[in-house]
């Protein structure tokens, strides 16, 4: 076996060992057996809320344990295939097994990250809001680029994406938009993306081809399932209706079906224009408001270092979490972890996992933000 592949095997084995340690393997096996037996108890659903909680835990444990077992089996199978191929001089078999081992290494690394997603709402679907900062067309175009970036990332993860609302800019781009991202651990993956994102480029809207700096913010909050009770006094809310805008809206929808709800005590505003029915948009907007209230409660429970969502700060200089420089050189740099990429086109096309994984590890460790110089 080539030295490179031996290193891949060693690193994969190490990742599997860490996964077993994370799950507290023997205890996890016993817990899953208990949950499987509990699932067959006819009295379980007498308490629907508790039953749903146990079934979610069962599914998560089952996915984690079966995933590790599958990694181990595939690792051993492909090691044997390489040995067999080398004995018989079959380079095709060896090459195929080596490629599979490299893919297994990446899968083991991905599962390590997902093992860190053990927060209360990490497994939930999520809302993602994009808001343009000051700067008119420049900022609105940047907000639209971010909307596409996160949509492409979600598609790469095989998540389902729904555009709930969008407010177009005057000339180009968008003022704001809200995505609903559906998939296991959608919130856990995206939660560290909340904050201000900075773009530096030669403006396509500047006839003098000067460099411009633009800011837009991202805000991520989890979808609340029915087992979580969030009390909202409707008397504290103002409900407005308006005509849908954005792609298709102004051409298709001729009624004031879009809904905006403002929670007066907190100033939280949510809006939905996805459906043609005002009733459906109103129901979705109430779900979004419950989710925002729940996210606020989750923030209160976090330690002080992580309590403030960066997206609640001014959308401008000094608050950014990541800078994207397209001119005069190309670099994307995370200002919390120091992770950088010299391929911004790939990042803007949705290749964000490296940044997300580093931010998750950083957040879970509870360490203070790294001292990272921003890029010019």
Residue pairs with C-beta under 8 A, 6 or more apart in sequence:
1 9
1 79
1 82
1 83
1 86
2 98
5 82
5 98
5 101
8 98
8 101
8 102
8 105
9 75
9 79
9 101
11 105
11 108
12 71
12 75
12 101
12 104
12 105
12 108
13 75
15 105
15 108
15 109
15 111
15 112
16 68
16 71
16 72
16 75
16 108
18 112
19 64
19 68
19 71
19 108
19 111
19 112
19 115
20 68
22 112
22 115
23 61
23 64
23 65
23 68
23 115
28 61
28 64
28 65
29 65
31 61
32 58
32 61
32 62
32 65
35 54
35 57
35 58
35 61
36 58
38 44
38 54
38 58
39 54
39 55
39 58
44 51
44 54
45 51
49 227
52 225
52 227
53 227
56 123
60 123
63 184
64 111
64 115
67 111
68 111
71 104
71 107
71 108
71 111
74 100
74 104
75 101
75 104
78 97
78 98
78 100
78 101
78 104
79 97
79 101
81 93
81 94
81 96
81 97
82 93
82 94
82 97
82 98
82 101
84 90
84 93
85 91
85 92
85 93
85 94
85 97
86 94
109 357
110 353
113 353
113 356
113 357
113 360
113 361
114 185
114 188
116 360
116 361
116 364
117 123
117 185
117 188
117 189
117 360
119 188
119 191
119 298
120 298
120 301
121 187
121 188
121 222
121 294
121 295
121 298
122 185
122 187
122 188
122 191
123 184
123 185
123 187
123 188
124 186
124 187
124 222
124 223
124 224
124 225
125 180
125 181
125 182
125 183
125 186
125 187
125 222
125 223
126 180
126 181
126 186
126 187
126 190
126 191
126 220
126 221
126 222
126 223
127 164
127 178
127 179
127 180
127 181
127 220
127 221
127 222
127 223
127 288
127 291
128 150
128 178
128 179
128 181
128 190
128 193
128 218
128 219
128 220
129 176
129 177
129 178
129 179
129 218
129 219
129 220
129 311
130 143
130 146
130 147
130 150
130 174
130 176
130 177
130 178
130 179
130 216
130 217
130 218
131 143
131 175
131 176
131 216
131 217
131 219
131 311
131 315
132 139
132 140
132 142
132 143
132 169
132 173
132 174
132 175
132 176
132 216
132 315
133 139
133 196
133 214
133 215
133 216
133 217
133 315
133 316
134 215
134 315
134 316
135 212
135 214
135 215
136 169
136 170
136 171
137 169
137 170
137 171
137 172
137 173
137 205
138 203
138 205
138 212
138 214
139 173
139 214
139 215
139 216
139 315
140 169
140 170
140 171
140 172
140 173
140 174
140 175
141 169
141 172
141 173
141 204
141 205
141 214
142 173
142 197
142 199
142 214
142 215
142 216
143 169
143 173
143 174
143 175
143 176
143 177
143 216
144 169
144 172
144 173
144 174
145 173
145 199
145 348
146 197
146 216
146 218
147 166
147 174
147 177
147 179
148 348
149 347
149 348
149 349
149 350
149 352
150 179
150 181
150 190
150 193
150 218
150 350
150 352
151 161
151 179
151 350
152 349
152 350
153 350
153 351
153 352
154 160
154 161
154 179
154 181
154 183
154 186
154 350
155 161
155 350
156 350
156 351
157 183
157 189
158 183
159 181
159 182
159 183
159 186
160 181
160 182
160 183
161 179
161 180
161 181
161 182
162 179
162 180
162 182
162 274
163 177
163 178
163 179
163 246
163 274
164 178
164 179
164 180
164 272
164 273
164 274
164 284
164 288
165 176
165 177
165 178
165 246
165 258
165 271
165 272
165 273
165 274
166 174
166 176
166 177
166 178
166 245
166 246
166 247
166 249
166 273
167 174
167 175
167 176
167 177
167 245
167 246
168 174
168 175
168 245
168 246
169 175
171 205
172 205
174 246
177 246
178 270
178 271
178 272
178 288
180 223
181 190
187 220
187 221
187 222
187 223
188 360
189 356
189 360
190 220
190 356
191 220
191 222
192 356
192 359
192 360
192 362
192 363
193 218
193 220
193 352
193 356
193 359
194 218
194 219
194 220
194 309
194 310
194 311
195 217
195 218
195 309
195 310
195 311
195 319
195 320
195 321
195 322
196 215
196 216
196 217
196 310
196 311
196 313
196 314
196 315
196 316
196 319
196 320
196 321
197 215
197 216
197 217
197 218
197 320
197 321
197 322
197 323
197 324
198 213
198 214
198 215
198 317
198 320
198 322
198 323
198 324
198 374
199 213
199 214
199 215
199 216
199 323
199 324
199 326
200 211
200 212
200 213
200 323
200 324
200 325
200 326
200 327
200 375
200 376
201 211
201 212
201 214
201 325
201 326
201 327
202 209
202 210
202 211
202 212
202 326
202 327
203 209
203 210
203 211
203 212
206 212
211 327
211 328
213 317
215 315
215 316
215 317
215 320
216 315
217 310
217 311
217 315
218 311
219 309
219 311
219 312
221 291
221 292
221 294
221 295
222 291
222 294
222 295
222 298
223 287
223 291
224 230
224 287
224 290
224 291
224 294
228 294
230 290
230 293
230 294
230 297
232 263
232 286
232 289
232 290
232 293
236 263
236 264
236 265
237 261
237 262
237 263
237 264
237 289
238 261
238 262
238 264
239 259
239 260
239 261
239 262
239 282
240 259
240 260
240 261
240 262
241 256
241 257
241 258
241 259
241 260
241 278
242 256
242 258
242 260
243 249
243 250
243 253
243 254
243 255
243 256
243 257
243 258
244 250
244 252
244 253
244 257
244 258
244 273
245 258
245 273
246 273
249 258
249 273
252 276
253 273
253 276
255 278
256 278
257 273
257 275
257 276
257 277
257 278
257 281
258 271
258 272
258 273
258 278
258 281
259 271
259 272
259 273
259 278
259 281
259 282
259 284
259 285
260 269
260 270
260 271
260 285
261 269
261 270
261 271
261 282
261 285
261 286
261 288
261 289
262 268
262 269
263 269
263 289
263 292
263 293
266 293
266 296
268 289
268 292
268 293
268 296
270 285
270 288
270 289
270 292
271 285
272 281
272 282
272 284
272 285
272 288
273 281
274 280
274 281
274 284
275 281
275 284
295 309
299 307
299 308
299 309
300 307
303 366
305 366
305 368
306 363
306 366
310 319
310 321
313 319
320 335
320 374
321 334
321 335
321 336
322 332
322 333
322 334
322 335
322 355
323 331
323 332
323 333
323 335
323 374
323 375
324 332
324 344
324 347
324 348
325 331
325 332
325 333
325 344
325 375
325 376
326 344
330 342
330 343
330 344
330 345
331 340
331 341
331 342
331 344
331 375
332 340
332 341
332 343
332 344
332 347
332 355
333 339
333 340
333 372
333 374
333 375
334 340
334 355
334 358
334 359
334 372
335 369
335 372
335 374
336 359
336 362
336 369
336 370
336 372
337 355
337 358
337 359
337 362
337 370
337 372
338 370
338 372
339 354
339 355
339 358
341 347
341 351
341 354
341 355
343 351
347 355
362 369
362 370
